[in-house]
């Protein structure tokens, strides 16, 4: 298949160019469908242009709309970070428990035999101390 090192290097270069072009094509399609400003008809025309004249279509797209690609990508990333932070806050936030809830939970543990009566009294005193400290503040 390869007669010498030159043909092998040329084949590797062609493969690299093909993969780079393919990645750029997916990047352009991702940006095209992420854009909320374009109508469905405009997206259809851009898609047809990219499918039937891929290299020319990609170059024209990059020239015409390349400046906004970074802004749209950054906006999408910022939105993803915002959603992730909201999810983390929702999951990691401790459940607001009242002293009554803590005492009831400790009573269930005492009834189940998981803790002793002395541990129950300590938990109850701790919950009541939180109430006293909150009332004093």
C-alpha positions as CSV (number, residue, x, y, z in Angstrom):
1,X,0.0,0.0,0.0
2,X,2.7,2.5,0.9
3,X,5.7,2.4,-1.4
4,X,8.0,4.6,0.8
5,X,7.9,6.8,3.8
6,X,6.7,9.8,1.8
7,X,3.4,8.1,0.8
8,X,2.9,7.0,4.4
9,X,3.4,10.6,5.7
10,X,1.1,12.0,3.0
11,X,-1.6,9.5,3.9
12,X,-1.2,10.5,7.6
13,X,-1.5,14.1,6.7
14,X,-4.6,13.5,4.6
15,X,-6.2,11.5,7.4
16,X,-5.4,14.4,9.9
17,X,-7.0,16.9,7.5
18,X,-10.1,14.7,7.1
19,X,-10.5,14.4,10.9
20,X,-9.9,18.1,11.5
21,X,-12.5,19.0,8.8
22,X,-15.0,16.5,10.3
23,X,-14.5,18.0,13.8
24,X,-15.0,21.5,12.4
25,X,-18.1,20.4,10.6
26,X,-19.6,19.1,13.9
27,X,-18.6,22.3,15.6
28,X,-20.3,24.4,13.0
29,X,-23.5,22.2,13.1
30,X,-23.5,22.4,17.0
31,X,-23.2,26.2,16.8
32,X,-25.9,26.4,14.1
33,X,-28.4,24.5,16.1
34,X,-27.5,26.1,19.4
35,X,-28.2,29.6,18.0
36,X,-31.6,30.8,19.2
37,X,-31.5,33.9,16.9
38,X,-31.8,32.0,13.7
39,X,-35.2,30.8,12.4
40,X,-35.8,27.3,11.3
41,X,-35.8,28.3,7.7
42,X,-32.3,29.9,8.0
43,X,-31.0,26.8,9.8
44,X,-32.4,24.7,7.0
45,X,-30.6,26.7,4.3
46,X,-27.4,26.7,6.3
47,X,-27.7,22.9,6.7
48,X,-28.3,22.4,3.0
49,X,-25.4,24.6,2.2
50,X,-23.1,22.7,4.6
51,X,-24.3,19.3,3.3
52,X,-24.0,20.0,-0.5
53,X,-20.9,22.3,-0.4
54,X,-19.2,21.3,2.9
55,X,-15.9,23.0,2.6
56,X,-17.2,26.2,1.0
57,X,-20.2,26.2,3.3
58,X,-18.0,25.9,6.4
59,X,-15.7,28.7,5.3
60,X,-18.7,31.0,4.5
61,X,-20.3,30.1,7.8
62,X,-17.1,30.9,9.7
63,X,-16.7,34.2,7.9
64,X,-20.4,35.2,8.3
65,X,-21.1,34.0,11.8
66,X,-17.7,33.1,13.3
67,X,-17.6,36.1,15.6
68,X,-20.7,35.0,17.5
69,X,-19.6,31.4,17.8
70,X,-17.5,32.1,20.9
71,X,-20.2,34.2,22.5
72,X,-22.8,31.4,22.0
73,X,-20.4,28.8,23.3
74,X,-19.5,30.9,26.4
75,X,-23.2,31.6,27.0
76,X,-24.0,27.8,26.8
77,X,-21.2,27.0,29.1
78,X,-22.2,29.7,31.6
79,X,-25.8,28.4,31.6
80,X,-24.5,24.8,32.2
81,X,-22.4,26.0,35.1
82,X,-25.4,27.9,36.5
83,X,-27.6,24.8,36.3
84,X,-24.9,22.7,37.9
85,X,-24.4,25.1,40.8
86,X,-28.2,25.2,41.4
87,X,-28.3,21.4,41.4
88,X,-25.4,21.2,43.8
89,X,-26.9,23.7,46.1
90,X,-30.3,21.9,46.0
91,X,-28.7,18.5,46.8
92,X,-26.1,19.6,49.3
93,X,-28.2,22.0,51.3
94,X,-29.0,20.5,54.7
95,X,-32.6,19.9,55.3
96,X,-34.0,22.5,57.7
97,X,-34.8,20.5,60.8
98,X,-36.5,21.8,63.9
99,X,-35.6,20.6,67.4
100,X,-38.8,18.7,67.5
101,X,-37.8,16.8,64.3
102,X,-34.4,16.0,65.9
103,X,-35.9,14.8,69.1
104,X,-38.5,12.7,67.2
105,X,-35.6,11.2,65.1
106,X,-33.6,10.4,68.3
107,X,-36.7,8.8,69.8
108,X,-37.1,6.6,66.8
109,X,-33.5,5.5,67.2
110,X,-34.0,4.8,70.9
111,X,-37.2,2.8,70.2
112,X,-35.3,0.8,67.5
113,X,-32.5,0.1,70.0
114,X,-29.9,1.9,67.9
115,X,-28.9,4.2,70.7
116,X,-29.0,4.0,74.5
117,X,-31.1,6.2,76.8
118,X,-28.1,8.2,77.7
119,X,-27.4,9.0,74.0
120,X,-31.0,9.9,73.6
121,X,-30.8,12.4,76.4
122,X,-27.6,13.9,75.0
123,X,-29.3,14.3,71.6
124,X,-32.4,15.8,73.2
125,X,-30.3,18.2,75.2
126,X,-28.4,19.2,72.1
127,X,-31.5,19.9,70.2
128,X,-33.0,21.9,73.0
129,X,-29.7,23.9,73.4
130,X,-29.9,24.9,69.7
131,X,-33.4,26.2,70.4
132,X,-32.2,28.2,73.4
133,X,-29.2,29.6,71.4
134,X,-31.5,30.6,68.5
135,X,-33.9,32.3,70.9
136,X,-31.1,34.2,72.6
137,X,-29.7,35.5,69.3
